[in-house]
């Protein structure tokens, strides 16, 4: 996932002296670019807020801001792309993915029919 961020001090009269973090990322469900702005009084607080937001984005694969609006079908698509992949086995140890995709796809199919 491509994430860009910019940290700068505001020059606007209403936010003069405040630190602004602008984060641009691709939304997981739609693939569109989204933008988030975070405002803090101190630079160190702005950097911490940026790092925390980026960490949440990486954990949710870009779906963090759309949780309340996301349909089950969108969620299932994100899960299939990000988590339910063919297992990658290195030296006999599963490092990522799932060992068997058939049951997962079957479960998601049934749940998609039910929740729509």
N, C-alpha and C positions, 0 to 999 in steps of 0.2 A: 504494500500500500504506500502510495506516495503522499507524504505529508510535508508541507512547507510552513515555516513560521517566520515572523518578523517581530522584533521587539524594538520599540521606539518610545521616545518621550513626547507626549502630546503638546501641541502648540496652540490648540483651540482655547479660547477664553474660558469656556465652561469646564474644561478638563485640564487646565494649565498645570504643568508639573506632575501630572499622573503618567504612569507607565502603561503603555498599551501593547498587548500581545495579539497579533493577528495570525490565526492558524487556518490554513487552506488545505482541505483534504477531499478525497473522493468518497461519496456516500456509498455504502455497501449495497443497498437495495436498488438504487436507481443508477449508480455509476456517475452521477453528476457531481461537480465540484461544489463543496459547501465551505462556508467561511464562519469562523467563530472569533469574536473579539472578547478579550478579557482585560479589565482595567484594574490596576492596583496602585497604591500610593508609593510603594518602594520597589526598586528594581529587583531586589532579591525575591520579594513576594511574587512579582510578575513571572520571574523565571521558574519558581516553584510551581505556580499555577499552570504555566505552559507545560512543564514536564509531566505533571499529574494528568492533564487533559490528554496529552499525546499518549501516555501509558494506557489510559482508558480507551482511547481510539484503537490502539493496537490490540488490546484484549478483546474488544467487541468487533474488530475488523471493520471499523467505520460506521457501525450501526448505532452508535451511542446516542445520537441526538434524535433518532427516529423511533425510539422504543414505544411511545404511546400511539403513534400513527401507523406502525408497522402491522401488516396483516400476517396471518399465520403462514400463508404461502410465501411471502417475502422472507420471513424468518427461516422457513425450511430451505429456501434457496440459499440463503447465507450459510446455513449450517452445512449443506451439501458441499458448497464450494470451499469453505474454510476448514471444517472439522472432519467431515465424513469422506475421507479420501482413502485410496488403496494404501494399505500398510507399507511403511518403509522399514525394512528390517536390516540392521547393521550388526554384523557379527553375532547373529542369533537373537538380537534384542530388538523389539519393536520400538522405534523411536518416534513415530508419528503415524496418524491415520488409524483405521480400524482393520482388524484381521479379516472380517467378513462384511462385505457391503450389502449382500442380499437381504439380510434381516432388517438392516437400517432403512434401505430403500422401501421395503415392504411396509414397515411401520409408518414412515413418512407419507407413503401413498394413502394409507388408510386414514391417517390424521388429516391430510389435505382434503380428502373427500368429506370428512366430518365437519371440519372447521371452515372449509371453503377458501 
